[in-house]
Amino acid sequence: MERRVPAILMAIFTLVFIISCSLPTSEPVLETSEPEELIDVDEDIERCFHSNVDPSNTIAGKIADSIMAKYPAYMDYEKNVVKKGWEYNNSIILNGYDKLYLITRKEKYLDYFKPFVDTYVQADGTIRYLMGDMVSTRDSRIQDVTHPSILLFNLYRKYHAENYLTAMVNTRNTFSTFQTTTQGGFWHKPTYQYQMWLDGPYMSEPFLVKYGRKYAPRYDRKNCFNTATYQLKLIAEKTAVPEKNLFKHAWLDWEGINAYNAANPNTKYPIPAWADPITGQSPEIWSRALGWYAMALVDVLDYLPRHNKDSRDLVRILNTLAKGLESTQDPATGLWYQVVDKGTEPGNYLETSGSAMFVYALGKASRNGMIPGRYYKVAKKGWEGVKSRITFNADGSFTITGAVGGMGVLNNYAQYVSKLPANNVPHAVAAAMYASTIMDF
């Protein structure tokens, strides 16, 4: 009998742990105690991601298998479909494979994107910021080219190749080169001077926090955490629409750009027409920008130590956003509109990619206790709407309808709704995979 007690206790502990990882909670829960030493913390955090569900029965698994069947080498998919090189349009899709790997531990997902990474990460860890033509290069200060480095973590864990770790270090070092607003906010791109976009944080901050949690030297850990949380808080402050619990697409730092133009009359930066003359805010609440931001919040909170000084602030922002999304969800379909808060306005339409991102964020946050568990019902209804726009064809291919292609900050409502949706845009493919990894497992 004495020998059976430890096994019984272990079984009880395991059951309690599984339940705590998988069930929605009723209220946000935050840890306030000091964490233990940060050693291979992914092993602890990512246990909650594991599932025994057969991925071939899920939307994410079916999309992944479909792409692999048609393009056994991912670089052929990049060459024929995406054509962007080391840039987020590729890595957001491949991050879907990475999420499937975390959940299933099936190495075929990890091995599928390894050749992509190896094409751009050299033996010494230098990243080649190449475009799709494999000749032209991009500026490493563009947040869009930071995102592919999120793929390095699990490759390094499996293969222990030092160039992957060095590439992470090199990516971390690019943050000190990003140009900033007067308040220290990252410009979206060097060509968008003094502009912060709601799209930007997802491309960079989840990487920075995960690197800080796993591999940063002790002296740099807090810098990684605090930089990421500051960016998320600042963009929320500058784009907030308090009465709607939502956030505008972008913000212009008038103080910074005016000071620069006054000091440099011969090389003035252009003033974007969308910027409000008082607040600097863009005119509309665009679904996908809001979706990127929502996903950035939940992915950063995954790895941010709960005792971090900004953790509670991010949870408050997330809860505010959850309220805004709940109030603007289309009651008939569960989806959200291209311009989120103007569903009754002429020309507006229900948009798939932003909706799938909201499903991912709300589903994950409610399961992990970041927001009240009732929001899982909002996510579930949204997921039904997203699934209604995904078709798997007899030849094994898939079609995802209703998602707008890539777009920047626009000047008015008419321009936002004039951008019509298309099929299988990378943003929708990725977002559907992400949502599935939460809702189907």
N, C-alpha and C positions, 0 to 999 in steps of 0.2 A: 504493500500500500504506500509506503514512504516513497518509493521510486516513481509512483504515478502522480504524485502531487505536483512536481514541477511541470510536467507535461500538461496537466489540466490547467494550471495557472497560466502557462504560456498560451494555451488555446483561448482562454478567456481574454487575456490581454490582446491577442491578435484580433479577436472578434470586436472588442471595444475600439481598437485602433481603426479597423476597416470602417466601422460605422461612423466614427468621428471624421473620417476623410471623405465619406461619400454622401452623407445626408445633409440637406439644407438645414440651416439653423434659423431660429426665429429672430435673433437680434445679432448685431455686429459684435464680434468678440476680438479683443486685442490682448496680447500678452504684454505684461508690463515688467516682468522680471528680467534681470540681466541674462543674456544668452550664455551657453557654454562656449568653450573655445571653438572657433570656426574651422573645423577640419572636415573636409569632404562633406560639407553640409548638404550637397545635392542628394546624397544617398538618403538623408532623412526627409528632405522636402519632397523629393520626387517619388517616395513610396506611395504617396496619395494619388499619384498619376497612374499607377499600374492597374490594369484591368485584364480579366480573362475573356472578355467579349471577343468573338471572332471578328476581326476588322473587315473581312470580306462581306459582312452583313451590314456594314455601316457606310454612310455617305463618304466619309473621308477615305476609308479603305477602298471603296469602289473607284473614286476619282484617282487615287494613287495608282491602283492597278491598271486603270485605263490609260493613264499617261505612260506608265512603264511598258505596257503592251505595245503601244504605238511607237514609242521612242525608247527603246531599251537603253540607249545612252542619253542621259539628260541633255547633254550638250547639243544633241540634234533638236530637242524641243526648244532650247534657247535659240538655236540658229534659225529655226523655221517658224517659231511662234512668238517668243518673247523679244529676242533681238536686242537685249539691253546690257549684256555683260555683267560685271561685278556691280550690281545695283539692285534695289529693293524689289523690282518687278519679278526678278528671278527668285530672290531669297525668301520672299513671303510665301511662295508656293513650296519651296523646299523646306521651309520652316514647318509647313504642314506635315511633311514626311518626318521631320525631327520630332514633332509632337506625337505622331503615331509610334515612333520608336520608343519614346519615353513611356507610353501607355502599354505597348505590347511587348517591348524588348525584342521585336523581330528585326534582325540585322539587315534584312533586305531594304528597309527604308533608309537606314543610315548609309548603307553601301551605295544607294542610288545617287545620293548627292555628293559623295566623296569626290568623284571625278570633276564635278563642277568646281568644288573648292580647290582641288589640286591644280586646276587650270590657272587659277589666279594667285594662289599662295605659293610662293617659291620655296626652295629648299632651305633658305636662310630665314624664312618667315616674312619676307617682304611681300606686301600685297600689290599686285598689279591692278590698278584701278582702270581697267580697260573697258571700253564700250563694246557693243556687239560686233563691230567690225574687226575687233582684236588688234586694232592699230591706234585709234584715238584714245585719249585718256581723259578721265574726269578729275576734278579738283577733290582732294581727299577731305576738304572742309565741308563738303556737301553731306548733309545727314543721310540722304538717300543711299549713299555708298558706304555708310557705316553699318547699315542693317545686315548685310551678308555675313558679318563677323559673328552673328548669333549662332551660325551653324558650326562654329569651331569647337564649342564646348564638348559635345558628345563625341565628336571625332577624336579629340585629344584624350578623352577618357578611355575610348576603346583602343586606339592605336598608339598612344603615348609618344606620338611624333613631336619632337620639340619645336618644329616649325609652326605647328598649330598654336602652341603656347606663345611663341614669339610673335606670331601674327596678332594674338589677342593683346599682348603688351603694346604692340605697335598701334593697334586700333585705339587702345586706351590713351595713348600719347597724342592722338590727333585731337582729342577734346580740348587740349590747351591751345590749339591753333584756331578753333572756331571763333569767328568774329561775333561780337556781342553788342547788344543794345546798351543804352545808358545804364540800365538796371542790371545788366549782366545776362540778359537772355540771348540764347543762340539765334543768330540769323538763320532763316530757313536754308538759304544758299548764299554764297558770296555775291551772286547777281541780284538778290532780293535784299537790298541794303536796308538795315534797321527794321526788317519784317520778321515777326514770329508767326508761324502758322500752326494751327492745331494738329496738323498732320505730322509735324516734325518729331515730337517726343517719342513716338513709337519706334521711329527709325534708329534711335540712339540710346535712350535711357534704359530700356530693359537689358541691353547688353552691358551697360556701365554698372548697373546694380548687380547683375549676376557675376560679372568679373570681380567686382568689389567683394562679393560674398565668397567666391571660390579661390581666386588666384592673386588678388592684389596684395602687395606687401602690407604688413600691419599698419605702417604709417600712412598708407594711401586709402585704406578701407573707408574711413569716414568721408574722405574727399569724394570718393566715388558715390557713396550714398547721398551725401549732401548736395552734390552737383545735380544729380538726377532729380531729387525731390524739389530742389529750388526751381528747376526748369518747369516742372509740372505745376507747381504752385503759381509761378509767375504768369504762365500762359493762361491759367484759369482765372487769375485776378484780372488780367488785361482784356480777356474776351468774354467775361461773364455777362449773362443777361439774367439778373437775379429774379425778376418776376416770373421767368419761365423755367428756372433751374436748368438752363442750357448755356451753350457757349458758341460765340460767333466763330467763323472760319479762321480769321487772322487779325492781327493787330500791327499797326505801324507806330514806331517810337518817334513821335513828332519832335521831341526834344533833341534826340540824337541826330536825326537827319537834317533838321534845321541848323543845328550847330555846325555840322559838317559842311553844308552848303554855304553857310555864311563865311566859313574859313577858307573855302575852296570854290570861289565863284566861277572859275574856268573849267572845273570838273565836277559840276553839281550832280548829285544823284537824282534820278527821276522820282517824282512823287506819284505813287499809284493812285489812280482815279477812285479806287474803292474805299480809300481811307476816310473815315469820318473826320471832319476838320477839328472836332473837339476831342473825341475819345480815341481816335485812331483805329477804331474797330471797322472790320469789313461789314457789309450790309446784311448778310444772311447767315443762317445756321445750316450748314451743309452736312448732310447725313454722313458721308464717308469720313470727312475730317473729324467729326464728332466720334465716329466709330474707331478711328485710329487712336484718338485720345483715350477713349474708354478702355480699349485693350491695353494701352500703355499703363494706365493706372493699375489694372489687375495684375499685369505681368510684373510690374515693378514691386507691387506689394507681396508677390510670391517670394521674393528674395530679400526684401528689405527687412532688417531686424526689427521686430515689433517694438523694441525699446527705443528705436530711432526717434529723434525729436520731432520729425515731420510725419511719422507714420499715421498718427491720428488725424492730421490735417488732410492727408491724401484719402483716408477713409471717409472723412466728412465730405470732401469733394465728390467722391464716388457715390455716396448716398444722395447728395444733391442731384447728381446727374441721373441716378436711377429714378428719382421722382419725376424729373423732366421727361425721361423716356417713357415711363409708365403713362404719363398724361398725354403723350403725343402718339402713342401706338394706334394704328388703325384698328378699330374694333372688329371689323369684318374679316380682315386677312391676317392680322397680327404683324404686319410689316410696318415700316416707317417710310415717310416721304423723302424725296430728294431734298427739298427744303423742309426741314423737319417740322417746323411749327406752323406751316401754312398749307395744310392738307386740303383746305377748301378753296384755295386760290386757283384761278384758271391756269391750265398747263402743267400743274404739278403732277408728279407721278410717284408711285411706290417703287422704291429703289432697293435692289437685292443685296448689294455688297455691304452698304452701311447697315442694313437690317441684320445680316449675318454677323457682323461685328458686334452689334448690340446684343445679339443672342449669346455670343461667346462671353462677352464681358458680364452680362447680368447672370448668366448661368453659372459661370465660374465663381463670381463674387458671392452669389447666394449659397453655393455649395461650400465655399471656404469660410463662410461666416463674416465676410466683409460688409455685407448688406443683409437686411432681414430676409428670411427664407421665402416670404411671400413673392419676392421678385422672381423666384424660379418659375412661377406660373406665367409671368410676363415673358420670360425667356422661352418657355415651352410653347406658348402660343405663337411667338415669333418664329420659332423653329419650324412649326407646321407651315407657316407662310413661306419661309425660305425653301423648304422641301418641295412645295408646290411648283417651284420654278426650276427644279432640277429634274432632268430626264436622262435616263440611261438607255441608249439605243441598242438595237439588235446586234450591231457590229462591235459592241463593247465601248463605243465612244459615249460621251456625255454632252449635254447642252444645259448651260446655266443662263437663263434669260433675265432681262430686266436690270442689268447693272450698267451704270455709266462708265465710260472709259476715263483715262487719266485727264485731270483738269486742274488748273490753278485757281487762285482767288479771282472771282469775277466781280463786275461792277454793280450788278443789280439783280433783282429776282428774275427778270426776263431772261437774262443770260444763263442763269443756273438751270432753268427749266428748258432752255433751248438745246442743251446738251442731251441728246437722246440716248437711251440705253442700247446696249449691244449684247451679243452672246459671248460667253466664255472669256470675259476680260480677266486678266490675272488677279485683280483685286477680289473679284467674286469667287474665283476658283479657290484662292487661299482662304478667304473668309468662310466659305462653306466648309472647307476642311477643318478650320479651327472650331467652328461651331459644333461640328459633328464630334470632335474629340471631347467635347463637354457633354453634349446631349445624347449621344449614341452609346456611351460607355458607362 
